[in-house]
Amino acid sequence: MPKYKGYFIDLDGTVYRGKHRIPAARRFIERLQAKKIPFLFVTNNTTKMPVDVVRNLSDNHDIHVKPENVYTAGLATADYLDDIADPGKENRTVFVVGEKGLKQALMQKGFVITPHHPKFVTVALDDQATYKDFAIATLAIQHGATFIGTNIDTNIPNEKGMLPGAGALVDMVRYATQTQPIVIGKPKTIILRNALKLIGLKKDQVVMVGDNYMTDISAAINFGMDSLLVYTGVSTPQQIATKKIKPTYQIKSLDQWKL
Amino acid sequence: MPKYKGYFIDLDGTVYRGKHRIPAARRFIERLQAKKIPFLFVTNNTTKMPVDVVRNLSDNHDIHVKPENVYTAGLATADYLDDIADPGKENRTVFVVGEKGLKQALMQKGFVITPHHPKFVTVALDDQATYKDFAIATLAIQHGATFIGTNIDTNIPNEKGMLPGAGALVDMVRYATQTQPIVIGKPKTIILRNALKLIGLKKDQVVMVGDNYMTDISAAINFGMDSLLVYTGVSTPQQIATKKIKPTYQIKSLDQWKL
């Protein structure tokens, strides 16, 4: 096993499981910190800001990291729009179906959030979204706004069950506009490409660590990056046995992984 | 051309065009009435009740019909649930994403509308729908409720443009539940099957009249019923030239149609 110079790490299922701790994950993060190996939590979450993620890790899981260690699909969406927006203030306008984590990230990049003739429409998980929001998004895209979906997760688990995920909201707008969105989050690769810029390493120096073949591992495969599947979450060895393209590595616990 | 004993007639694009009148359609309805030939307006609308449809035709289009002449996808959904619900009051419970036309139709068939453990979930156009509604619908279907989509229209035109149609709302719940809905409205055939029961005729005695190949004519083709495409709305002769299965008849104006 090669020594990687940097790590991308998924959160739910990998570092914790909902409210449950995964002690091997805490030890893994502490080993990275002791060796000063750079790492980013690369997450499809768009509702939280990095400080919120840090606080959750600290308060509920005894894992202590910095906001700079967190790269959400909200941040990745803002970075992507920052890259592709034409120069000029009037081109940095966006209509957002989404929550605080996405809105803050966009505003920090100088975007103005508006329902009036936006250049971009971003659709993410938003538990306050209404038909009127979808109507504004649909009309704006019909009028030429670029359609961005932060991620295509089918569901978001909460204590009540598997609620509609960002992908369900994105899919509604796709259906109404008959337009395919640009998707930022895993299993798509824009989030990894931007995370690589942020960590300042080359693709073959970094490995993507996650529990979910369909998102974490597929993103790494799609991007051409090594992957490490840890069986503490969604995917099972039985499922992976049926996959043509395997993760680079498969382990039961992050304790097994030598840095 | 055979003499049909009954007519199913689409509304928007066929009998009127938004707020614009189609005088040949008014004359066609008056000829049907003079000859006492039974007809039903078969419409994917679920927001209006038949009395609302009648009032719109009367007030804005000088077309005078009875509520009994109107068969909406809302009514067809209620008739379908009435058919398939198990006996017993406890089995006549439904969670509705949808407006008055659908809710009234369901209540008139003795269904109780509730978010708590419904046996059915119906999803229709609803301009007051929120994420919370979609979450309730998604969880109920995951817990075993039967998923009904009233129709799969991509858009609903209004003065602002092409807003998300019922199909966009249905598609969101389909994505979040990974469950295919039972669809009632055109181009699916349940609405026609139920309309046929209501008009009391056989399939080969009735023709479906409409302007839209993708909904009206496709429904008739799927159901095995004759169809009459009138070029006063969505479909054009150029589009129909590319279709393998043609409408039974194509005309420019309902004035050309002999009863």
Interface residues (C-beta under 8 A of the other chain):
Chain A: D126 D127 Q128 A129 T130 Y131 K132 F134 A135 T138 L139 Q142 H143 T154 N155 K160 G161 M162 L163 P164 G165 G167 A168 L169 D171 M172 V173 Y175 A176 Q178
Chain B: D126 D127 Q128 A129 T130 Y131 K132 F134 A135 T138 L139 Q142 H143 T154 N155 K160 G161 M162 L163 P164 G165 G167 A168 L169 D171 M172 V173 Y175 A176 Q178
